[in-house]
Amino acid sequence: MSMFEKIKKFLSLQDIDEEMEEESGGEESSAQRTQPKPRATIISLPSAKKQEIMIQEPLNFADAQEVADNLKVKKSIIINLRRTDKDMAKRIVDFLSGISYALDGHIQKVSENIFLFTPSNIDISIPLKKEIELGEEPLFGNK
């Protein structure tokens, strides 16, 4: 094989194995040599999407609806209800719990009046041992 043909093959990205077969005296017809071998399909992997955790302090029910909208678009949210009226805080947690349940999301009480809401694609895992050491029970789950 001439140097020009080797360069031509290299630039056309043909298999090196095909070239080795020709040099070793493999018997191929001219029609087989001119047809390129099928190439492997290249599949790109989806890039990992950067996750974001929002911290919100809903003081009224309108603020809770904004939190619900963020849950609907699969954002993780920590809500701080320390400055919210006690009755309103209970309504907000009940409302967001329903939204989270409907979206197959997860809820975890972080501390008093602070809750973590995550979408279905993010799991919350807290070892049971830590819950027992803290003297707390999980918000949902086994008791």
C-alpha positions as CSV (number, residue, x, y, z in Angstrom):
1,M,0.0,0.0,0.0
2,S,1.4,3.4,-1.0
3,M,2.0,6.2,1.5
4,F,-0.7,8.2,-0.2
5,E,-3.3,5.4,0.3
6,K,-2.3,5.1,4.0
7,I,-2.8,8.8,4.5
8,K,-6.1,8.7,2.6
9,K,-7.3,5.8,4.9
10,F,-6.2,7.6,8.0
11,L,-8.1,10.8,7.1
12,S,-11.2,8.8,6.2
13,L,-11.0,7.2,9.7
14,Q,-11.1,3.6,8.4
15,D,-10.2,0.8,10.8
16,I,-6.5,0.0,11.3
17,D,-7.5,-3.7,11.5
18,E,-8.7,-3.5,7.9
19,E,-5.3,-2.2,6.9
20,M,-3.5,-4.9,8.8
21,E,-5.5,-7.6,7.0
22,E,-4.6,-6.1,3.6
23,E,-0.9,-6.0,4.5
24,S,-1.0,-9.6,5.8
25,G,-2.3,-10.8,2.5
26,G,-5.9,-11.3,3.4
27,E,-8.1,-12.2,0.3
28,E,-10.7,-9.5,-0.1
29,S,-12.5,-8.4,-3.2
30,S,-12.0,-4.8,-4.4
31,A,-15.7,-4.1,-3.6
32,Q,-15.2,-5.2,0.0
33,R,-12.1,-3.0,0.4
34,T,-13.8,0.2,-0.9
35,Q,-16.9,-0.2,1.4
36,P,-16.1,1.2,4.9
37,K,-16.9,-0.9,7.9
38,P,-19.9,0.2,9.9
39,R,-18.8,2.3,12.9
40,A,-19.9,1.9,16.4
41,T,-22.7,4.2,17.5
42,I,-21.6,6.9,20.0
43,I,-24.1,7.7,22.7
44,S,-23.5,10.7,24.9
45,L,-24.4,10.2,28.6
46,P,-26.7,12.8,30.1
47,S,-24.8,15.3,32.2
48,A,-25.5,15.4,35.9
49,K,-27.9,18.3,36.5
50,K,-26.8,20.5,39.3
51,Q,-29.2,20.2,42.2
52,E,-30.2,23.2,44.2
53,I,-31.8,23.4,47.7
54,M,-33.9,26.5,48.4
55,I,-34.5,27.9,51.8
56,Q,-37.8,29.7,52.3
57,E,-39.7,31.2,55.2
58,P,-43.4,31.2,54.4
59,L,-45.3,33.5,56.7
60,N,-48.7,33.1,55.0
61,F,-50.6,30.7,52.8
62,A,-49.6,32.7,49.6
63,D,-46.0,32.0,50.4
64,A,-46.8,28.3,50.9
65,Q,-48.2,28.3,47.4
66,E,-44.9,29.6,46.1
67,V,-43.1,26.8,47.9
68,A,-45.6,24.3,46.3
69,D,-44.8,25.7,42.8
70,N,-41.1,25.1,43.5
71,L,-41.8,21.5,44.6
72,K,-43.8,20.9,41.3
73,V,-40.6,21.7,39.3
74,K,-38.6,19.2,41.4
75,K,-36.6,21.6,43.6
76,S,-35.6,20.6,47.1
77,I,-36.7,23.1,49.7
78,I,-36.0,23.7,53.4
79,I,-38.8,25.7,55.0
80,N,-38.2,27.7,58.2
81,L,-41.4,28.2,60.2
82,R,-39.9,29.8,63.3
83,R,-41.3,33.2,62.6
84,T,-44.7,31.9,61.4
85,D,-47.8,31.9,63.5
86,K,-48.2,28.4,65.1
87,D,-51.7,27.7,63.5
88,M,-50.5,29.0,60.1
89,A,-47.3,26.9,60.4
90,K,-49.5,23.8,60.9
91,R,-51.6,24.7,57.9
92,I,-48.5,25.2,55.7
93,V,-46.9,21.9,56.7
94,D,-50.2,20.1,56.1
95,F,-50.6,21.7,52.7
96,L,-47.0,21.1,51.6
97,S,-47.2,17.5,52.9
98,G,-50.2,16.9,50.6
99,I,-48.4,18.5,47.7
100,S,-45.3,16.4,48.4
101,Y,-47.4,13.2,48.7
102,A,-49.1,13.9,45.4
103,L,-45.7,14.4,43.7
104,D,-44.2,11.2,45.3
105,G,-41.8,13.5,47.2
106,H,-40.2,13.2,50.6
107,I,-40.5,15.1,53.9
108,Q,-38.1,15.2,56.8
109,K,-38.3,17.3,60.0
110,V,-34.8,18.8,60.4
111,S,-35.5,20.5,63.8
112,E,-38.4,22.2,65.5
113,N,-40.2,24.3,62.8
114,I,-37.7,23.5,60.1
115,F,-38.7,20.9,57.4
116,L,-37.0,19.5,54.3
117,F,-39.1,18.7,51.3
118,T,-37.5,16.9,48.3
119,P,-38.9,15.7,45.0
120,S,-39.3,12.1,44.1
121,N,-35.8,11.9,42.4
122,I,-34.0,12.7,45.7
123,D,-34.2,10.4,48.7
124,I,-33.6,11.5,52.3
125,S,-31.7,9.0,54.4
126,I,-31.0,9.4,58.1
127,P,-29.7,6.5,60.0
128,L,-32.1,5.2,62.6
129,K,-29.2,5.3,65.2
130,K,-28.9,9.1,65.0
131,E,-32.7,9.5,65.5
132,I,-32.5,7.4,68.6
133,E,-29.5,9.3,70.0
134,L,-31.3,12.6,69.4
135,G,-34.4,11.2,71.2
136,E,-36.5,12.0,68.2
137,E,-38.8,9.9,66.0
138,P,-38.9,10.2,62.3
139,L,-41.6,12.5,60.9
140,F,-42.9,9.6,58.8
141,G,-42.0,5.9,58.9
142,N,-41.4,3.3,61.5
143,K,-41.8,4.2,65.1
